[in-house]
């Protein structure tokens, strides 16, 4: 599933494609729903409006018009691409037609994505309980420590909780905990203030590096340009169970935490 860096990379690609603020001429839905029904009537009302900007909140894309924003979540297999007439593909579920002949296609073979509309994201059900952005100034060691003080779950599960901090998915939680030298099974409320500072620093560094490398292309992820990302070539622990740790040569361990496979080094992460 695309995580924050992948969604940020897609956002940057769409920003470049839409930087001249084209007019949205037609919203074409080839089916009524993805993971949830799509609000066809509300989306049709955007036809004739300019596409002002593309933003990201957590793992959601916001395509802004003067009337409000189209919300796109990529689910597990969703991608956006430029798709001129004649370049349709199986599982294209949305086409956005713009002035100048530009057409964007949303393709999602597994249909776990979301396409919705909101006039005000802060009041939308999917946004109102979200925690801080991990790359923002608001997300500090003190902030994380305060949010974890009463959490009995494992630290890995806690930092993947979107109410505590958004966008730190399975890959980046494992990698950040390794970089900070913290075992993922640590009870969240036992994280020290000093270690909270270090973990926040590593989360920011790893997310930033992944964005610079175009994200992690595992499964079906691709940028809006169609290119793959390359951060997966730098994984230290994720998906490396049984391989040698790059620092100490101990075998990388794995365990399911919160329903997700987790990877760590028992020597480097005390």
C-alpha positions in Angstrom: 0.0 0.0 0.0 1.4 3.5 -0.9 2.5 5.2 2.3 3.2 8.9 2.9 6.3 9.3 0.7 4.7 7.6 -2.2 1.6 9.8 -1.9 3.8 12.9 -1.6 5.7 11.8 -4.8 2.4 11.4 -6.6 1.2 14.8 -5.3 4.4 16.5 -6.6 3.9 14.8 -10.0 0.3 16.0 -10.3 1.3 19.5 -9.2 3.7 19.7 -12.1 1.2 18.3 -14.6 -1.6 20.7 -13.4 0.6 23.7 -12.6 -1.1 25.9 -15.3 -4.5 25.5 -13.5 -6.4 23.9 -16.3 -10.2 23.8 -16.4 -11.9 20.6 -15.4 -14.1 20.0 -18.3 -15.5 16.5 -17.5 -15.5 14.0 -14.6 -15.9 10.5 -16.1 -16.6 7.6 -13.8 -16.6 4.2 -15.3 -18.2 2.6 -12.3 -20.2 3.8 -9.3 -17.8 2.8 -6.5 -14.3 1.9 -5.4 -14.0 0.9 -1.8 -16.9 3.3 -1.2 -19.5 4.8 -3.5 -18.3 7.8 -5.4 -20.4 11.0 -5.2 -21.1 11.4 -8.9 -23.5 14.3 -8.5 -21.2 16.4 -6.4 -18.2 15.7 -8.7 -20.2 16.6 -11.8 -20.8 20.1 -10.3 -17.1 20.7 -10.5 -17.1 20.7 -14.3 -16.1 24.1 -15.6 -14.0 24.9 -12.6 -10.2 25.5 -12.6 -8.0 23.0 -10.8 -6.2 25.3 -8.4 -3.7 23.1 -6.6 -2.9 19.6 -5.4 -2.2 19.0 -1.7 -1.6 16.0 0.6 -3.0 15.4 4.0 -1.9 12.1 5.5 -2.2 9.5 2.7 -4.9 11.5 1.0 -4.6 13.7 -2.1 -6.6 16.9 -2.3 -7.3 18.3 -5.8 -8.6 21.8 -5.1 -11.2 23.7 -7.1 -12.9 27.0 -6.1 -15.9 24.8 -4.9 -13.8 22.4 -2.8 -11.5 19.5 -3.1 -11.7 16.1 -4.8 -10.3 13.5 -2.3 -8.2 10.7 -3.6 -6.8 7.8 -1.6 -4.7 5.3 -3.6 -5.7 2.3 -1.5 -3.4 -0.6 -2.3 -3.0 -0.5 -6.1 -4.2 3.0 -7.2 -2.2 5.1 -9.6 -2.8 8.4 -11.4 -1.3 9.0 -14.9 -1.6 11.2 -18.0 -3.8 9.2 -20.4 -4.4 10.6 -23.9 -7.4 9.3 -25.8 -6.6 5.8 -27.1 -4.4 4.9 -24.1 -7.1 3.4 -21.9 -6.2 0.5 -19.7 -8.1 -2.2 -17.9 -9.2 -1.1 -14.4 -9.3 2.6 -15.3 -12.2 3.8 -13.1 -11.9 7.6 -13.3 -11.0 10.0 -16.1 -10.6 13.7 -15.4 -10.8 15.7 -18.7 -9.1 19.1 -18.6 -8.8 22.0 -21.0 -6.0 21.7 -23.6 -6.7 18.0 -24.2 -5.2 16.9 -20.9 -6.7 13.8 -19.4 -5.8 12.1 -16.1 -6.7 8.5 -15.5 -7.1 6.7 -12.1 -6.4 3.0 -12.3 -7.1 0.7 -9.4 -7.2 -3.1 -10.0 -8.2 -4.0 -6.5 -10.5 -1.0 -6.0 -9.4 -0.3 -2.4 -9.0 3.4 -3.2 -11.3 6.3 -2.4 -12.6 9.2 -4.6 -14.7 11.7 -2.7 -15.5 15.4 -2.5 -15.4 17.9 0.4 -15.9 21.6 0.8 -13.9 21.6 4.0 -11.5 18.8 4.8 -11.2 19.6 8.5 -14.8 18.6 9.0 -14.8 15.6 6.7 -15.0 12.2 8.5 -11.7 11.0 7.1 -9.7 14.0 8.3 -11.2 15.2 11.6 -9.3 12.8 13.9 -6.0 12.8 12.1 -2.8 13.5 14.1 0.0 15.9 13.0 2.0 15.6 9.8 5.3 13.9 10.5 7.3 16.4 8.5 5.7 19.4 10.1 7.2 21.6 12.9 4.3 20.5 15.0 5.6 16.9 15.2 8.3 17.0 17.8 9.7 14.6 20.4 7.7 16.3 23.1 4.5 16.0 21.0 5.1 12.3 20.3 6.0 11.6 23.9 2.8 13.2 25.2 0.7 11.3 22.8 2.2 8.0 23.8 2.1 8.4 27.6 -1.0 6.3 28.2 -0.6 3.8 25.3 -0.2 0.2 26.3 0.3 -1.1 22.7 3.7 -1.8 21.1 5.6 1.3 19.9 5.5 0.0 16.3 1.7 -0.2 16.4 1.4 3.2 18.1 3.4 5.2 15.5 1.3 3.7 12.8 -1.9 5.0 14.5 -3.1 7.9 12.3 -4.5 9.6 15.4 -1.0 9.9 16.9 0.9 10.8 13.7 -0.2 10.4 10.1 1.5 8.6 7.3 4.1 6.5 9.1 3.1 3.2 7.6 4.6 -0.3 7.9 7.7 0.2 5.9 8.8 3.5 7.4 7.9 2.5 11.0 10.2 -0.5 10.8 13.0 1.5 9.2 12.7 4.5 11.6 12.7 2.2 14.7 15.9 0.5 13.3 17.6 3.8 12.7 16.7 5.0 16.2 17.9 1.7 17.8 14.5 1.0 19.4 12.9 -2.4 19.5 9.4 -2.3 17.9 7.9 -4.4 20.7 8.7 -1.7 23.3 5.5 -0.7 25.1 4.7 2.8 23.7 4.2 4.5 27.1 7.7 3.4 28.2 9.4 5.4 25.4 11.7 7.9 27.1 11.6 11.6 26.3 15.2 11.3 24.9 14.3 8.4 22.7 11.2 10.2 21.5 13.4 13.0 20.2 15.6 10.5 18.4 12.7 8.6 16.9 11.0 11.8 15.6 14.3 12.8 14.0 14.7 9.4 12.3 11.1 9.4 11.1 11.6 12.8 9.5 15.0 11.7 7.9 13.7 8.5 6.5 10.5 9.9 5.1 12.4 12.8 3.5 15.0 10.4 2.0 12.2 8.2 0.6 10.5 11.2 -1.1 13.8 12.2 -2.6 14.2 8.7 -4.0 10.7 8.6 -5.5 9.2 6.4 -2.8 9.3 2.6 -2.5 8.1 0.7 -5.5 6.8 -2.6 -4.2 3.6 -4.1 -5.5 2.0 -1.7 -8.0 3.2 1.7 -6.9 4.3 4.1 -9.7 4.7 7.8 -9.8 2.3 10.0 -11.9 5.0 9.9 -14.6 4.9 6.1 -14.6 8.4 5.8 -13.1 9.2 3.6 -10.2 10.7 4.7 -6.9 14.0 3.5 -5.5 13.9 3.7 -1.7 13.3 -0.1 -1.5 17.0 -0.4 -2.5 18.0 1.1 0.8 15.9 -1.0 3.2 17.9 -1.9 6.3 15.3 -4.3 7.9 11.9 -4.1 6.1 11.2 -7.4 4.2 14.7 -8.8 5.1 13.8 -11.5 7.6 16.6 -14.0 7.9 19.1 -11.7 6.1 22.2 -10.3 7.9 21.9 -6.9 9.6 23.9 -4.4 7.7 25.5 -3.1 10.9 26.2 -6.2 13.0 25.5 -9.2 10.8 22.9 -10.7 13.1 19.9 -12.2 11.4 16.9 -9.8 10.9 13.9 -11.0 12.9 10.2 -10.7 12.0 7.0 -10.7 14.0 3.4 -9.8 13.3 2.4 -6.7 15.4 -1.0 -5.2 15.0 -1.7 -7.4 12.0 1.4 -6.2 10.1 4.7 -8.0 9.6 7.5 -6.2 11.5 11.2 -6.4 11.0 14.1 -5.6 13.4 17.6 -6.5 14.6 17.7 -7.9 18.1 21.3 -6.6 18.6 21.0 -3.1 17.2 17.5 -2.5 18.6 17.6 -3.1 22.4 
